[in-house]
Amino acid sequence: MNNKERKLDELLNNALADYSNVEPRAGLEGRILANLATMQPETGSRFRWWPAMGLAAAAAMALVLFLAAPHEIRKPATLGVKSPVSTSPAVIPEVATEIQASRPHMAGNSSRHLHGPVRPAHVEYLAASHPAQLAVVKQDVFPAPSPLTSQEKMLFAYLRRTPATELVGQTKPDDTPDVFQPTQNRVQNYRPTDSNAAR
Amino acid sequence: MCGMAIPSEPTIEMTVTEETAGNVHQVVEGMVHEHSRLVFRIAYSILRNHADAEDATQDVFIRVLRNKEKLADVREQKLWLAKIAWRVTLDWKKSVDRRRPADDSELILDEVSAPSANAEQLVAGKQMTAFLEKMMATLPPDLREPLALSTVQELNSTQIAEVLGIAEGSVRTRLMRARTILKQKMAAVMGESNE
């Protein structure tokens, strides 16, 4: 190896030693860590909103189902229950009159309950002018009345043989018990009345 | 030339056990403190630009965090990081070259061998490094890549072979060939400048 080649080797070694002997700018570690720290919430936020989105989707689905449901389903269940007074095929007129007379404070409402629900004006007009057609219309809306059940028959038989005054007496509410009186005393002081005896 | 790849000082490798896997962020933070300089130098050896090398370094640790489930299987963090850094750097090099097309090697040599540059000026610091950069750019990739990695002080020839996925003997052979070519080119340039 001559002198020139040795010099070339030395030059090349020095140059290669400095080739990648560089220091990063100050704060590189801090910048990397800050960048990584911003990445952590991003990866977490991918799943953070899933429960809220699930709840929102469920609420939206429930709302859509509610709006798409038929109108009858949305009515409260109590509205669908027919009142026994209105469904009864007949009410004895004299009994109804006496009941109404015994409750003067309910005079305004009692007629509605006794004669069934108030019919709209067009139904009243149809009933007056074309009773046969109204029957057909009502039959379309409501099915034909079924025959009386055994309980209803027994009720009618009881109403027929019971005097009207007795029925009126039975409609009155029982005396409200004194809440401060011990139950045991009330049991001991119990005296059967006529109405109780009739039962 | 193997002397260029100075073996790094033995460092205590942090083994990722099941206990530490639970706190991945702390493990990655430790890797940043311990190996960010190595990653930066690997990136700089190819990209030759501070800003690009820093961006590539950030990208390396982002990829580490994204593949955090593999941390538990890592035995040698330094080598694992060096491999990732090498792949990321090559990707960055491609994108950088697309944005800034590489200079023609003939033009580079013409510029280097200009009459204004004499040997004494070339020896001096940055000019010599710039000269070497331009000379290395004329090397074929299979010679240039081992030579660039050998300039990273933290890597020895065994680790270079691991990173490149070739045998250690091949690394030594390629380094010898690269040095021979570089010396010939330097001799040619210095001979012209001394004339």
Boltz contact constraints between the chains, C-beta under 6 A:
constraints:
  - contact:
      token1: [A, 8]
      token2: [B, 183]
      max_distance: 6.0
  - contact:
      token1: [A, 8]
      token2: [B, 186]
      max_distance: 6.0
  - contact:
      token1: [A, 8]
      token2: [B, 187]
      max_distance: 6.0
  - contact:
      token1: [A, 12]
      token2: [B, 182]
      max_distance: 6.0
  - contact:
      token1: [A, 15]
      token2: [B, 128]
      max_distance: 6.0
  - contact:
      token1: [A, 15]
      token2: [B, 132]
      max_distance: 6.0
  - contact:
      token1: [A, 16]
      token2: [B, 4]
      max_distance: 6.0
  - contact:
      token1: [A, 16]
      token2: [B, 151]
      max_distance: 6.0
  - contact:
      token1: [A, 18]
      token2: [B, 129]
      max_distance: 6.0
  - contact:
      token1: [A, 19]
      token2: [B, 151]
      max_distance: 6.0
  - contact:
      token1: [A, 20]
      token2: [B, 41]
      max_distance: 6.0
  - contact:
      token1: [A, 20]
      token2: [B, 44]
      max_distance: 6.0
  - contact:
      token1: [A, 20]
      token2: [B, 45]
      max_distance: 6.0
  - contact:
      token1: [A, 20]
      token2: [B, 151]
      max_distance: 6.0
  - contact:
      token1: [A, 20]
      token2: [B, 152]
      max_distance: 6.0
  - contact:
      token1: [A, 22]
      token2: [B, 44]
      max_distance: 6.0
  - contact:
      token1: [A, 24]
      token2: [B, 40]
      max_distance: 6.0
  - contact:
      token1: [A, 29]
      token2: [B, 32]
      max_distance: 6.0
  - contact:
      token1: [A, 29]
      token2: [B, 36]
      max_distance: 6.0
  - contact:
      token1: [A, 32]
      token2: [B, 32]
      max_distance: 6.0
  - contact:
      token1: [A, 32]
      token2: [B, 58]
      max_distance: 6.0
  - contact:
      token1: [A, 32]
      token2: [B, 61]
      max_distance: 6.0
  - contact:
      token1: [A, 33]
      token2: [B, 32]
      max_distance: 6.0
  - contact:
      token1: [A, 35]
      token2: [B, 58]
      max_distance: 6.0
  - contact:
      token1: [A, 36]
      token2: [B, 65]
      max_distance: 6.0
